[in-house]
Amino acid sequence: MVQLSEKLDLPTSEELPCSDDTPVDNEEQNYIPNFLLFLLAFIWPDRQDWFWAVDMAVYHTTGVSTLVPVVPDGFLSLGVERRKNNGSRSSYVVWEENNVVPILVLEIVSRSYGGEYDRKMNIYSRLGVLYYVVYNPEYWQRDRQQPFVVYRLVNGEYVPQIGEPFWMPEIGLGIGRAIASLGGIWREVLCWYDENGTRYQTAEELVERYRQRFGDLPESDN
């Protein structure tokens, strides 16, 4: 069978830039997606069929050019290798991933408006991203939006969903906001939840719970 990349003479990942070099203008744009990544690795330690990326270019065939990527703050793909050919990806090239598009995309609104409610929304709907999450904790009043919204693609259009945390059966996770103590600092973060609406805790939180109940952890023999 002739591959799509061969039919369209598409470039390879080695030939494509890994991002659009747009700098972030607030801490959350890097912190929140990375927090979700490390938490996901803790929840799915034995699964190798998922990939979560932070600020990585996604190249696809549904835009104006295959050379122009879209760069989400974070995204999740299922049914792909966690580590491509036992290595790392420099970008996510849909035609090199058996045409598996991200099932969830996260955008965090910053001081400089990035088209999260129009331009990028249109790109992700054309691409076929099932869940589009917009986190806007600081500028939601400016943008006349909600601080946190999960959109689901229905007949080619994004429809805002009700409920938080919001359960996503196709992923087997819920997502929502939470106040957590991380490194001794209390802050609002996005977290993963189970089907019962219980938040998955970090390793740091679990250790602290253990200490509160049983005292310090036993020392290792090593």
Backbone torsions as a table, in degrees:
resi	resn	phi	psi	omega
1	MET	NA	136.1	179.2
2	VAL	-77.5	126.6	179.4
3	GLN	-71.6	153.2	178.6
4	LEU	-58.4	-40.6	-178.5
5	SER	-63.4	-33.5	178.7
6	GLU	-73.4	-39.3	-179.0
7	LYS	-65.5	-39.7	-176.1
8	LEU	-99.1	0.7	-177.7
9	ASP	54.3	52.9	-176.8
10	LEU	-83.1	148.3	179.3
11	PRO	-71.6	160.8	177.4
12	THR	-92.2	168.2	-179.7
13	SER	-62.2	-30.1	178.7
14	GLU	-67.1	-23.0	-177.7
15	GLU	-92.5	-4.4	-172.9
16	LEU	-111.4	141.7	175.6
17	PRO	-61.2	150.5	-175.9
18	CYS	-84.2	-15.6	178.2
19	SER	-156.8	-179.2	176.3
20	ASP	-98.9	7.6	176.6
21	ASP	60.4	22.4	176.1
22	THR	-82.0	120.1	-178.3
23	PRO	-73.3	148.0	174.5
24	VAL	-79.4	154.6	-179.2
25	ASP	-120.5	12.4	170.5
26	ASN	-152.8	158.2	-174.1
27	GLU	-63.7	-36.3	-174.5
28	GLU	-61.4	-29.7	-176.6
29	GLN	-62.4	-26.6	174.0
30	ASN	-100.9	-40.1	-173.5
31	TYR	-65.8	-49.7	-175.2
32	ILE	-62.1	-50.3	178.8
33	PRO	-61.5	-37.5	178.5
34	ASN	-68.4	-37.2	176.6
35	PHE	-60.7	-44.7	178.5
36	LEU	-63.6	-36.8	178.3
37	LEU	-63.0	-50.9	-177.6
38	PHE	-65.8	-34.5	177.1
39	LEU	-68.4	-38.9	179.1
40	LEU	-65.3	-38.8	177.6
41	ALA	-64.4	-30.2	177.9
42	PHE	-75.7	-34.3	-178.9
43	ILE	-77.0	-40.1	-176.5
44	TRP	-114.7	58.8	-174.2
45	PRO	-66.0	-29.0	-174.8
46	ASP	-100.9	-4.5	179.7
47	ARG	-85.0	136.4	179.2
48	GLN	-118.9	15.7	-173.9
49	ASP	-110.7	30.6	179.9
50	TRP	-142.4	157.1	178.4
51	PHE	-145.7	123.9	175.3
52	TRP	-114.9	128.4	-178.3
53	ALA	-120.5	152.5	178.0
54	VAL	-120.9	121.1	176.1
55	ASP	53.3	46.5	-179.3
56	MET	-113.9	140.4	179.2
57	ALA	-68.4	134.6	174.3
58	VAL	-111.7	115.3	178.5
59	TYR	-97.9	134.4	-174.2
60	HIS	-147.8	174.3	-176.0
61	THR	-108.3	12.4	-176.1
62	THR	-103.9	4.0	-178.8
63	GLY	-102.4	-164.2	-178.4
64	VAL	-71.9	-26.3	-179.8
65	SER	-157.0	143.3	176.5
66	THR	-69.7	-12.0	178.8
67	LEU	-88.5	-6.3	-178.6
68	VAL	-107.4	109.8	-178.2
69	PRO	-88.8	168.7	164.7
70	VAL	-110.3	141.8	-173.9
71	VAL	-123.1	93.2	177.6
72	PRO	-71.7	160.1	172.2
73	ASP	-68.1	-32.0	174.5
74	GLY	-161.1	152.3	175.7
75	PHE	-155.0	154.9	179.4
76	LEU	-122.4	131.2	171.5
77	SER	-119.1	140.3	177.3
78	LEU	-114.9	149.0	179.7
79	GLY	81.9	19.9	176.0
80	VAL	-124.8	168.0	178.5
81	GLU	-69.4	135.8	177.0
82	ARG	-64.5	-39.0	173.4
83	ARG	-125.4	115.2	-174.3
84	LYS	-65.1	117.8	-179.1
85	ASN	51.4	39.2	-179.4
86	ASN	61.5	19.5	176.5
87	GLY	-126.4	-160.3	-179.4
88	SER	-115.0	151.0	177.7
89	ARG	-87.0	142.7	170.7
90	SER	-91.8	-23.9	175.6
91	SER	-158.0	168.9	179.4
92	TYR	-107.2	109.0	-176.4
93	VAL	-106.6	108.4	-170.0
94	VAL	-56.3	-41.1	-176.7
95	TRP	-73.8	-9.7	173.1
96	GLU	-99.1	1.7	-179.9
97	GLU	-115.7	33.3	-177.1
98	ASN	56.2	31.7	178.3
99	ASN	61.0	27.3	174.4
100	VAL	-83.0	116.4	178.8
101	VAL	-91.6	157.5	176.2
102	PRO	-56.0	141.2	177.3
103	ILE	-88.6	-22.2	179.0
104	LEU	-141.8	136.3	175.5
105	VAL	-126.4	138.2	177.8
106	LEU	-116.4	129.9	172.3
107	GLU	-123.5	135.6	177.7
108	ILE	-113.1	119.1	-174.6
109	VAL	-73.1	135.2	-177.6
110	SER	-116.8	-176.4	-179.1
111	ARG	-60.4	-40.8	176.1
112	SER	-90.2	112.4	-175.3
113	TYR	-60.5	130.6	-174.9
114	GLY	-113.0	18.7	177.3
115	GLY	76.9	25.2	-177.5
116	GLU	-62.6	-28.6	-175.6
117	TYR	-99.8	1.2	178.9
118	ASP	-141.9	-74.2	-173.9
119	ARG	-59.4	-53.3	-178.3
120	LYS	-68.9	-35.2	177.1
121	MET	-59.1	-41.7	178.4
122	ASN	-66.0	-39.3	178.7
123	ILE	-62.4	-47.4	-177.0
124	TYR	-68.3	-33.2	178.0
125	SER	-68.2	-40.7	176.8
126	ARG	-64.8	-36.8	180.0
127	LEU	-69.4	-28.1	179.0
128	GLY	95.8	24.5	176.8
129	VAL	-68.6	123.8	-173.2
130	LEU	-71.2	-45.0	-178.3
131	TYR	-119.2	128.7	178.6
132	TYR	-121.9	115.9	-176.2
133	VAL	-108.4	126.5	177.5
134	VAL	-116.4	120.7	179.1
135	TYR	-110.8	119.9	-172.5
136	ASN	-137.8	67.6	-172.9
137	PRO	-73.3	-22.9	-172.9
138	GLU	-107.6	-29.0	-170.1
139	TYR	-120.3	18.3	-176.4
140	TRP	-66.4	-33.6	177.6
141	GLN	-70.2	-40.6	175.7
142	ARG	-57.3	-42.7	-175.8
143	ASP	-88.2	-2.1	-178.9
144	ARG	54.9	48.1	179.6
145	GLN	-129.6	-173.0	175.0
146	GLN	-97.2	153.4	-179.2
147	PRO	-64.2	-27.6	-177.5
148	PHE	-147.0	124.7	179.9
149	VAL	-139.3	135.1	169.8
150	VAL	-107.3	121.8	175.8
151	TYR	-103.4	142.9	174.3
152	ARG	-118.6	138.1	-178.8
153	LEU	-77.6	118.2	-179.9
154	VAL	-128.7	114.3	-179.4
155	ASN	52.7	42.2	175.2
156	GLY	82.6	2.0	-179.4
157	GLU	-126.1	146.0	178.0
158	TYR	-85.1	127.4	-179.4
159	VAL	-116.4	122.9	178.2
160	PRO	-64.1	138.2	-177.3
161	GLN	-100.1	158.9	-177.4
162	ILE	-107.8	140.4	175.8
163	GLY	109.8	139.3	176.7
164	GLU	-148.1	126.8	0.1
165	PRO	-67.0	152.8	-178.6
166	PHE	-101.0	125.2	-177.9
167	TRP	-84.5	131.9	180.0
168	MET	-117.9	95.5	-172.9
169	PRO	-62.2	-31.4	-179.4
170	GLU	-66.7	-22.7	179.8
171	ILE	-101.0	-29.2	-176.7
172	GLY	81.9	25.1	179.4
173	LEU	-144.4	155.0	167.2
174	GLY	-107.8	163.9	178.2
175	ILE	-138.1	143.9	179.3
176	GLY	-174.9	178.3	-179.7
177	ARG	-87.6	157.8	175.8
178	ALA	-159.0	155.0	171.9
179	ILE	-100.7	121.0	-176.3
180	ALA	-134.1	151.9	175.2
181	SER	-95.0	115.4	-177.1
182	LEU	-126.6	115.5	-177.2
183	GLY	64.2	29.3	179.9
184	GLY	82.7	3.9	-178.8
185	ILE	-115.9	125.7	176.3
186	TRP	-83.5	130.1	-179.3
187	ARG	-156.5	159.7	175.2
188	GLU	-83.2	134.4	178.6
189	VAL	-136.6	167.7	167.7
190	LEU	-94.4	140.0	-176.6
191	CYS	-134.2	162.1	171.7
192	TRP	-91.6	147.8	-178.6
193	TYR	-131.1	155.5	174.6
194	ASP	-87.6	-178.1	-173.9
195	GLU	-64.8	-23.2	179.6
196	ASN	-88.8	3.5	179.9
197	GLY	82.3	15.5	177.9
198	THR	-90.0	130.2	-176.8
199	ARG	-74.3	135.0	171.7
200	TYR	-73.2	127.2	-177.9
201	GLN	-92.3	156.9	178.4
202	THR	-78.4	165.2	176.2
203	ALA	-60.2	-37.8	178.7
204	GLU	-61.5	-43.3	179.9
205	GLU	-67.0	-39.0	-180.0
206	LEU	-65.8	-39.8	177.1
207	VAL	-62.7	-42.2	-179.7
208	GLU	-65.0	-39.6	177.1
209	ARG	-62.4	-40.6	178.9
210	TYR	-62.5	-44.7	-179.0
211	ARG	-63.0	-38.3	179.8
212	GLN	-66.5	-31.1	-178.4
213	ARG	-89.2	-40.5	-170.2
214	PHE	-122.3	-2.9	-176.3
215	GLY	92.8	-166.6	-177.1
216	ASP	-64.2	151.1	176.4
217	LEU	-65.4	147.0	177.0
218	PRO	-63.9	144.9	-179.6
219	GLU	-73.4	147.6	178.9
220	SER	-75.3	149.0	176.8
221	ASP	-75.6	-14.3	-177.5
222	ASN	-78.8	NA	NA
